[in-house]
């Protein structure tokens, strides 16, 4: 399941910031990929739409979600119905 999540998330990231280099689990959306706060908002919206999930306020801890691997795990957990 995580492979599919990873593929879709990478595609979303690439579309938002027009990034064409390798994205890895350790990538920081802000420091490594150059995301702005607007980009982060767009990413959350597109992820919720693409995966048919909803993030609650507690999910959106910036320290957690700015690391690509953490975001992949959060999405996978949401799909599986976990918190």
Secondary structure, 3 states (H helix, E strand, C coil): CHHHHHHHHHHHHHHHHCCCCCCCCCCECCCCCCCCHHHHHHHHHHHHHHHCCCCCHHHHCHHHHCEHHHHHHHHHHHHCCCC
